[in-house]
Amino acid sequence: TCALPISENGGISPGPNAIMSNLPADEIIRRLDWALGRFSGYVGINNHMGSRFTANHQGMAIVLKEIAKRGLLFLDSRTTRHSVAARMAGDLGIPFAERHVFIDGDPDPAVIASQLRALERGAVRDGYAVGIGHPRDNTLDALERWLPALAARGFALVPISTVVRFRQKER
């Protein structure tokens, strides 16, 4: 997926061309086009620092309709319980998934290891689980230890597009 700066996270700069809920529709579309034009090979987008935006019906409708035109999926980082993104994507027939576990919300290595175990429990419970992390040293170190034994424990690491296809078959 392509993580877009859909942001309004209290005082932290999201960088240039962030998609914000106070923007007019044409500017949201322009910024989305700009971000998606920066590289290729992605299958969808997810929000980054986007709690307020994913709770905004009007803004999410604009973004979701634009990604639908491109045949992309949406991964909701679920940074707020007020997110309307998954429900709206489902209503619009847009492929989507939601995050189960933030792997490194706390950078402590023991917490990251615990979150990876939580990810496994979620996969057992639901048949899949979506984890989101950052390319930080502690996260990468934890993944380096965790990944080699994954298959032996009965798990497979798959692309988000596989999770979305699995979810669509469930419905």
Salt bridges, closest charged atoms under 4 A:
GLU8 OE1 - ARG52 NH1 3.34
GLU27 OE2 - ARG30 NH2 2.80
GLU27 OE2 - ARG31 NE 2.77
ASP33 OD1 - ARG70 NH2 2.03
GLU66 OE2 - LYS69 NZ 3.00
GLU66 OE1 - ARG70 NH1 3.33
ASP91 OD2 - ARG87 NH1 3.60
GLU98 OE2 - ARG78 NE 3.44
ASP104 OD1 - HIS134 ND1 2.90
ASP104 OD2 - ARG136 NH1 3.81
GLU120 OE2 - ARG153 NH2 2.49
ASP126 OD2 - HIS100 NE2 3.20
ASP126 OD2 - ARG125 NH2 3.17
